[in-house]
């Protein structure tokens, strides 16, 4: 049996899609392009006189209200979390993300369209091992009764609980050990959601201009307004897992650790990433060479099942 590879990966060829920004409502074209080993995920605003590149790293987070926004020199790219979840969820390390607008298109409110886009592009394995961020000691951040923790583990695990004190969205939990197949089947299709009362308020503030029942689950006090209903009985908490995967991608490396989030959100996830990175004793960046993985007894998905065949 062929041994799995833990080398870095990028898209095999450029691929594009079109959509609208959830909050701006503006049309935007997104293009994924191959990137060099070690470059990581980089957003590039191509609509400016001089294109501006913004690395997908926590140091460039400028806003976490309603979505995760990256910025550099006054230039911003908003709502990056669903795309980042897709890119890291299927095991890509290096991607150039070109946008001709200030916000990643919302598509259907999940990561599924981006996973399909990556499938269309194909994947190219690169001749250098992945660099993993291994959590060495537990770190917790809190905001009132909300908290998020990253603790040592042999693989990347996510344990998420939400409770909105709502008849349809109360005390849901979801736990998984990460793999590309698990992400694609169980997480990527889970859509963002909001309350009808909040949607109306946001629109009066000039936000959620691109929001609709085509790209978000909307609930009133007692019912789901989307005619097709839910994709999963617990779609709400699954989307929170999706958000968390996208937000911790801003470490800049695949994570080996156990993420526990109770009533989490983008702001709390960002605080956790910052807290871990604030002290080098909290983590170690290691090469995903086979010998090193065996020595440290780490489990890393080979990320081949969901995207076979790989392009050499």
BADO-473171 format. One line per 5 residues: for each residue x, z, y of C-alpha. Coordinates in nm, 3 decimals. Each point is the difference from the previous one (the first is absolute). Layout:
X Z Y  ...
end
This chain:
0.000 0.000 0.000  0.130 -0.093 0.343  0.097 0.303 0.204  -0.188 0.047 0.330  0.190 -0.064 0.320
0.005 0.241 0.290  0.156 -0.241 0.247  -0.130 -0.055 0.351  -0.262 -0.269 0.049  -0.138 -0.225 0.269
-0.264 -0.272 0.013  0.110 -0.330 -0.157  -0.133 -0.217 0.281  -0.181 0.030 0.333  -0.375 0.048 -0.014
-0.262 0.052 0.272  -0.353 0.122 0.059  -0.235 0.030 0.298  -0.234 0.280 0.101  -0.104 0.226 0.287
0.130 0.334 0.117  -0.227 0.292 -0.083  0.028 0.159 0.344  0.102 -0.293 0.221  -0.242 -0.247 -0.156
0.259 -0.266 0.080  0.078 -0.281 -0.246  0.347 0.024 -0.151  0.219 -0.198 -0.237  0.220 0.196 -0.237
0.294 -0.154 -0.187  0.213 0.167 -0.267  0.352 -0.142 -0.030  0.293 0.076 -0.230  0.254 0.249 0.136
0.358 0.086 -0.091  0.110 0.288 -0.224  -0.010 0.329 0.188  -0.200 -0.136 0.292  -0.312 0.191 -0.094
-0.343 -0.080 0.138  0.013 -0.128 0.358  -0.293 -0.100 0.223  0.066 -0.281 0.247  -0.228 -0.080 0.294
0.033 -0.378 0.028  -0.252 -0.043 0.283  0.243 0.127 0.263  0.246 -0.209 0.205  0.279 0.175 -0.193
-0.112 0.119 -0.347  0.029 0.379 -0.044  0.091 0.150 -0.338  -0.128 0.346 -0.096  0.130 0.160 -0.323
-0.263 0.168 -0.218  0.156 0.343 0.033  -0.136 0.331 0.124  0.231 -0.001 0.302  -0.206 -0.288 0.140
-0.343 0.164 -0.036  -0.157 0.025 0.344  -0.363 0.087 -0.084  -0.196 0.137 -0.296  -0.348 0.023 0.152
-0.244 -0.200 -0.217  0.289 -0.200 -0.155  0.379 -0.005 -0.020  0.160 -0.192 0.286  0.366 -0.099 0.028
0.169 -0.082 0.329  0.327 -0.097 0.163  0.086 -0.067 0.364  -0.367 0.015 0.093  -0.105 -0.250 -0.268
-0.239 0.124 -0.268  -0.135 -0.096 -0.341  -0.310 0.196 -0.099  -0.179 0.076 -0.328  0.304 -0.059 -0.220
-0.092 0.238 -0.284  -0.211 -0.230 -0.223  0.264 -0.274 -0.001  0.281 0.251 -0.059  -0.195 0.145 -0.292
-0.029 -0.347 -0.155  0.366 -0.091 0.054  0.134 0.324 -0.145  -0.282 0.027 -0.253  0.118 -0.312 -0.180
0.366 0.093 0.031  0.135 -0.212 0.286  0.292 0.139 0.199  0.094 -0.265 0.255  -0.261 -0.202 0.192
-0.017 -0.159 0.344  -0.357 0.039 0.130  -0.078 -0.241 0.285  -0.306 0.054 0.219  -0.127 -0.200 0.297
-0.194 0.299 0.130  0.017 0.378 0.046  -0.186 0.106 -0.315  0.018 -0.073 -0.373  -0.322 -0.175 -0.109
-0.246 0.236 -0.163  -0.115 -0.259 -0.262  -0.265 0.177 -0.215  0.116 0.350 0.098  0.216 0.050 -0.308
0.339 -0.122 -0.127  -0.143 -0.245 -0.253  0.040 -0.311 0.217  0.365 0.086 0.062  0.066 0.052 -0.371
-0.156 -0.344 -0.060  0.219 -0.147 0.275  0.313 0.138 -0.166  -0.117 -0.140 -0.334  -0.031 -0.340 0.168
0.351 0.023 0.144  0.161 0.122 -0.320  0.284 0.249 -0.021  0.374 -0.055 0.002  0.228 0.258 -0.153
0.313 0.074 0.197  0.344 0.088 -0.130  0.014 0.358 0.120  -0.168 0.315 -0.136  -0.287 0.168 0.181
0.092 0.296 0.217  -0.230 0.293 -0.076  -0.079 0.304 0.213  -0.007 0.291 -0.244  -0.166 0.318 0.127
0.228 0.298 -0.069  -0.210 0.293 0.124  -0.362 0.051 0.100  -0.100 -0.063 0.361  -0.346 0.081 0.139
-0.164 -0.073 0.334  -0.333 0.143 0.116  -0.268 -0.062 0.259  -0.264 0.271 -0.018  -0.143 -0.010 -0.352
0.157 -0.343 -0.065  0.338 -0.031 -0.168  0.235 -0.246 -0.165  0.292 0.076 -0.233  0.280 -0.197 -0.159
0.163 0.179 -0.290  0.257 -0.097 -0.266  -0.124 -0.210 -0.293  0.139 -0.247 -0.254  -0.219 -0.283 0.132
-0.219 -0.080 0.300  -0.328 0.187 -0.034  -0.288 0.023 0.245  -0.264 0.274 -0.002  -0.259 -0.037 0.276
-0.311 0.205 0.086  -0.253 -0.066 0.277  -0.305 0.191 0.121  -0.196 -0.131 0.297  -0.292 0.242 -0.049
-0.225 -0.302 -0.048  -0.246 -0.059 -0.287  0.188 -0.317 -0.101  0.358 0.100 0.085  0.061 0.357 -0.107
0.269 0.151 -0.219  0.135 -0.316 -0.163  0.340 0.009 -0.170  0.222 -0.265 -0.157  0.336 0.035 -0.171
0.230 -0.266 -0.143  0.355 -0.065 -0.107  0.096 -0.312 0.183  0.039 -0.346 -0.155  -0.066 -0.351 0.125
-0.285 -0.054 -0.246  -0.156 0.336 0.087  0.024 -0.078 0.370  -0.149 -0.349 -0.034  -0.288 0.105 -0.227
-0.087 0.346 0.124  0.106 0.018 0.366  0.054 -0.337 0.172  -0.371 -0.094 0.011  -0.114 0.326 0.162
-0.126 -0.071 0.353  0.032 0.193 0.321  -0.312 0.186 0.108  -0.167 0.156 0.299  -0.313 0.175 0.118
-0.262 -0.198 0.190  -0.003 0.256 0.281  0.377 -0.037 0.044  -0.010 -0.380 -0.016  -0.245 -0.009 0.291
0.220 0.238 0.201  0.318 -0.198 -0.073  -0.160 -0.326 0.107  -0.100 0.151 0.335  0.369 0.093 0.043
0.107 -0.359 -0.069  0.120 0.080 -0.353  -0.116 -0.122 -0.342  -0.082 -0.335 0.162  0.078 -0.183 -0.324
-0.180 0.249 -0.224  -0.297 -0.108 -0.209  -0.161 0.055 -0.338  0.230 -0.278 -0.124  0.312 0.209 0.052
-0.105 0.365 -0.017  -0.237 0.233 -0.179  -0.241 0.145 0.255  -0.212 0.305 -0.075  -0.274 0.164 0.201
-0.117 0.356 -0.061  -0.135 -0.071 -0.348  0.079 -0.352 -0.122  0.254 -0.281 -0.029  -0.092 -0.291 0.226
0.197 -0.266 -0.189  -0.250 -0.202 -0.209  0.245 -0.033 -0.292  0.064 0.374 -0.017  0.329 0.149 -0.116
0.273 -0.158 -0.212  0.077 0.339 -0.159  -0.215 0.314 -0.007  0.289 0.178 0.175  0.113 -0.290 0.218
0.044 0.228 0.301  0.276 0.214 -0.150  0.162 -0.304 -0.162  0.033 -0.154 0.345  0.165 0.318 0.123
0.253 -0.041 -0.283  0.055 -0.359 0.119  0.061 0.123 0.355  0.243 0.263 -0.125  0.198 -0.257 -0.201
0.027 -0.218 0.310  0.101 0.288 0.225  0.275 0.136 -0.227  0.140 -0.353 -0.021  0.136 0.084 0.345
0.276 0.200 -0.167  0.156 -0.345 -0.036  0.062 0.052 -0.374  -0.221 0.040 -0.309  -0.073 0.370 -0.045
0.056 0.209 -0.311  -0.201 0.316 0.052  -0.347 0.154 -0.024  -0.215 -0.057 0.309  -0.291 0.242 0.034
-0.239 -0.055 0.289  -0.300 0.217 0.080  -0.224 -0.152 0.267  0.297 -0.211 0.106  0.023 -0.281 0.249
0.253 -0.223 0.174  0.117 0.272 0.240  0.058 0.253 -0.277  0.176 -0.257 -0.220  0.230 -0.088 0.288
0.081 0.365 0.067  0.087 0.041 -0.368  0.235 -0.299 -0.002  0.169 0.131 0.314  0.032 0.350 -0.146
0.163 -0.127 -0.318  0.246 -0.219 0.191  0.083 0.281 0.244  0.225 0.173 -0.255  0.227 -0.191 -0.238
-0.031 0.288 -0.246  -0.361 -0.109 -0.059  0.084 -0.335 -0.156  0.263 -0.228 -0.146  0.019 -0.379 0.009
0.118 -0.127 -0.340  0.059 -0.341 -0.152  -0.248 -0.106 -0.268  0.271 -0.104 -0.242  -0.096 0.067 -0.360
0.272 0.259 -0.054  -0.096 0.191 0.315  -0.370 0.002 -0.093  0.083 0.135 -0.345  0.237 0.262 0.138
-0.263 0.127 0.244  -0.284 -0.048 -0.253  -0.204 -0.201 0.248  -0.286 -0.234 -0.086  -0.038 -0.314 0.212
-0.253 -0.278 -0.076  0.170 -0.331 -0.071  -0.261 -0.170 0.221  -0.017 -0.309 -0.219  -0.338 0.028 -0.169
-0.219 -0.079 0.299  0.206 -0.288 0.136  0.140 -0.183 -0.304  0.159 -0.241 -0.024  0.275 0.100 0.238
0.192 -0.273 0.178  0.371 0.026 -0.083
end
